[in-house]
Amino acid sequence: MLNDATTVWLFDVDNTLLDNDRFAADLGAHLEGGFGVAQRDRYWALYAAMREETGIADYLATLQRFRAGLDDEPALLHVGAFILDYPFANRLYPHALEVVARCRDRGRAVVFSDGDIVFQPRKIVRAGLWDAFDGCVLVCVHKERALDTMQRRYPARHYVIVDDKPRLLAAIKRALGERVTTVFVRQGHYAAEAAGSLIEPSPDIAVDRIGDLADVIAANEAAFNSGGPEARRPAAAKGTT
């Protein structure tokens, strides 16, 4: 456990700092090229079933189930390498690392990600995020259920959480109240699916792209150091609501 920080910035990874939808599309294309459309669709059906079962996205465990009936296919031996060696550093959103650096200048920046315990940490390393966050990384199954663990590991007077899932942000806001400022990044399929939905409490701050957050931080320093009313009414800035 580290010493208390005034503010801890908690960053999601997938579709917040990097384009995980692009990775999924590339994986789908790889599967289709090696096995055909039907087997590609079977992989994603198995993936969805496993996610429902475990609560996490687990590409490698899905691959173990996918191999049934395909052991004679030479292409099977290349899928794991495609997943594990994928160039995630090339999928970081523009200015994502600049935003992280700016937050580290104002407190402690932490990766707060859900995911499996093998591939997700490797993704974080390969994207360059492990070094960017100086090893401050927490990977859990459900973030809203890991808040006690997060607070013990990274104690702070105030938290800022940056994520692409507004329902998750609402759950964390209900749990931590004024001790957290929630930032919704409208990127990826979860954000698109939530468009037009009434979610309460609504995010304190919303940006269209992670790169926009740098300007928002500069314009709203007070909003990120307390959970007071100013956090919910930031000054006008590009991409904010």
N, C-alpha and C positions, 0 to 999 in steps of 0.2 A: 504494500500500500504506500502511495506517495503522499507527501505533505499536502495540506489543503491548498487549493488554488482559488483565487477570487472567482474565476469563470472557467468552466470546462466546456469545450466545444465538442459535441458528439456528432460524428459524421457517419451516415450510412455509406455503403460502397456501391451496390448495384443500382444503376440508373440514377445515382446521385453524384458520385465522383467519376464513374466510368459507365460506358454504354454497354450494359449487359444484354440488352435486346439484340445488339449487333452480334455479340458472341453467340447467342442462341440461334440467330439466323445463319451464322456461319457453320455452326455445328449441324444444323438441319441440312444445309447444303452438302456438308461432308458425308452425312449419313445417306442422303439420297444418292450421291455419287457412288458410294460403295455398296449399297444394298437395295436401292430403289425406293420409290415413294411409299409403298405399303409398309416396308420395314422402318422407314423414317417415321411414319405415323405411329407405328407400334412403339417405337422408342418413346415418343412424346406421350403416348397413352400410359405407358409404364411410369414415366416421370411424374405425370399428374397423379397417378394412383399412389406413388411413393410419397409425394408431397402431402397428399391427404392423410396418409398413414403416419408420417413422422413429423409433419409440420415444417420441414425444411426442403430446400431445393438441393437434391443430391444427385449430381450427374454421374458420378462414378458408381454409386450403388445401383442406379438405374441401369448402367452398362452391364453390371453383373447379371441382372435379370434379363437384359436384352440378349445376352449371349446364348440363351436357351435355343437350341435348334440351329445355331449358326457357327458351331465350333469348326466346321469344315471351310468356313469363309475366310480367306486370307486377310480380307479387309478388316476383320474384327480386331486383329492385333494392332491396328494403327489408330483406332478410335481413342483409346486411353491416352496415347501420346499426343493426339490432337488436342484433347481436353487439357492435359497437364501442362503442355508446352505452349499453349495459346498465347499470343503476344498482347497481353492485357495492357501493357504500357502504351500501346498504340490506340487503345480504346478509351483512354482518359478524355473527359470532356475538356474543351478549351478553357484554359486558365484555372482548372481545378487545383493544381498544385500551388498556384499563386494565392488562391483563397485560403488554402490550408496554412501557408506560410504567414499570411496576414493574421489568421486566428491564433497561431502560435505566438505571435508578437503580443497578443492581448490576453493570454491565459494558457491553458493546456489544451491541445487538440488531441482527440482520441478517435480511433476507428471503433464504431459501435455497430457491429454487423450481425445479422443472423446468417445461418448457413451451417454446413457440415464442418467437421473438425479437421478434415484432411485437405479437401480442395479449396475451401474458402480462404484459409490462411495462405495457401500457395498462390492463389489469385492475388491476394493483397501484396505478397512479396513481389510477384512478377510484374505487377502494375507499378511498382516503385513506391507504393503507399506505406509499406512497413518502415522504410527509411524516412519518408516524408513526415511520418508521425513519431519518429524516434522510438519505434517499438511499442508505443501506447496503443494496443490493439485488444479488443474484447470481442470474441465471437461466441454467440449464444444461439439457442433455438428460437426463443421468443423474446424480443427486446423488452416488451411491456412486462414480462414476468422476471426479468433479470435486473430490474432497477435497483434492488437492494445490493446485489453483487456489484453493479456498476458504481454505486455510491461508496461502497466500502473500498473499492480499488482506486477510485478517482474522486475523493471527497472535494466538495466545492461549496461555496456560498450560493452560486447560481450556475445553471446549466443552459446551454443552447444546443438544441438537437436539430440537425439538418437531414431531411429525409424526403423521399418521393412518395410516401404513402400517408395521405392525410388522416386516414382512420387510425393508423398507429400513432401519429402525432397527437390526435385527440385523446387517445387512451393514456398516453404519457402525460399530457396536460392535466387530465383528471387525477392522475396519481400524484404528480409533483406540484401542481398548482402554480403559485406565483414564483416558485423556485426555478421554473424552466421557461425559456422562450422557444417556441416552436417555429421552425422555418421549413416551409413546403417548397420543394423544387419541382416544377411542373415538367418533368422529363420522364420518358419511358411509359410503358403500357399501364402501370398501376395509376399513374397520374392521369392518363387519358381516360381510363375507366371511371375515375372519380369525378370527371368534369360534369358539372351540373348537379352533382349530389349535394344535399344539405348535410353537412358534417359538423357536429357541435361537440366541444368548442371548435371553432374554425381556427386555422393556423394563425399565429400572431403576425407572421410575415410570409409573403409568398414571392418567389422570383421565377422567371421563366427558364433561366439557365443558371447553372452553378456559378458561372463566371460573373453573373450580375451581382452576386452576393458581396463581392469586394467593395463595390460602390455603395451598397446598402449599409455595410458595416461602417464605412467612413462617414456616412451621413447620419447614422443613428447609434452613436456609441452608447448612449444611456440605455437604449432599448435592449442591449445585449449584456448589461451589467445588473439589470433588475427585471423582475417580472411585472412591473407596474404598468399603468395604463399606457405609458409612452411606448411600451413594447408592442402593443396592439395597434398603435396608430403611428407608424413610422413616417418620417418625412417622405414626400414624393420622390421616387427614384425609379429609374428605368427597370421595368419588369416586375414592379411590386404592386401589391394591392393593400 
